Amino acid sequence: MRLSYRDQGQGPATVFLHAFPLDQTMWDEQAASLIKERRVVTFDWPGFGQSPTTAPDPETTGLDGMVAEVIELLDHLGLDQVDLCGLSMGGYAALALYRSFPDRVRSLILCDTKATADPPATRQARQEMAELAVREGSAALIPLMLPRLLGASTLRRPADPLPERIAEMIRRSTPQGVVRALHAMATRTATMDLLGSIRVPTLVVVGEEDILSTPAEMREMAAAIPQATLQVIEDAGHLPNLEQPTVFLQALRSGLP
Ligand code: MLT
C-alpha cells in the first residue's frame, strides 16, 4: 500500500478524507474519540503528510485517480462498506467515490465541500497557486491559505495554536502533491446531478463562517440529497473539525449510523 494510513479501533469503519493542503492529522481529535467505539481509518493523499508523491506525472491523475487510491486502501484493509467522511477536497473525492462505487458506502458525511465544478477564475487561481508552490515551495501557500481556511472567530482567538498546526501540515506537503491535488480539484466535474440519487444517510456539515464552501451552498446541497441532515457549526470557518472539535464530534456522532 503506497498511502500512509492509520487503522485504529474495532467495529463499523469510518474512513476520513482530508482537505487540501493538509494531512490526516487534521482528524486526530475525531479519531481519538471514535476509536473507543468504531474502526477509524485516516490516510494522507500522495504528497501530503507521510505519503510519497507516487504518480510519475502529477498532472495526469485527477479526482478519479484519488478515488482509485481510496478503493485500493479499502481493498487492502478488507473493508467492503464504510462510512465516508470527507472535508472539502476530501468531500469532492467522497462524492466522486459514491458516484463510481455506491455499494462501498454505508453513509456519507460531507463537510465544507461543494457539488459544483470550478468556475474559470478558480481554475486560473489554482494554476497560479501550483506555479507558486513549484517556484517557492509549499510553505508559500501558508499566508494564502490560513485566512481562507480559518473562520474570523478562530483568527481572533489570541495565542491559538491552530494556525501554526495548520502551517506545519502545509510545510509537510510536497510541491508535486500540491500540484496534483490542485489539478484534480480544477478538473473535477460537478456532482450536482448525483445528489438526488444518493441513497445513503448523509450528514452535511458546514462552519457558519466558511467562505470557501458557504453555508448557503451547503444548505442547497443538503436540500438536494434525499436523506440528508444539515449541521451548521457556529464560530468556525472551513475547518470546523479543528476549530470546534467538540461540537463537530457531536454532529459527527449524530450522522454515523
Ligand atoms: C480544501 O479545503 O480542501 C480546499 O481548499 C478546497 C478547494 O480549494 O476547493
Boltz pocket constraint, residues with backbone or C-beta under 6 A from the ligand:
constraints:
  - pocket:
      binder: B
      contacts: [[A, 18], [A, 19], [A, 20], [A, 21], [A, 87], [A, 88], [A, 89], [A, 90], [A, 112], [A, 185], [A, 212], [A, 238]]
      max_distance: 6.0
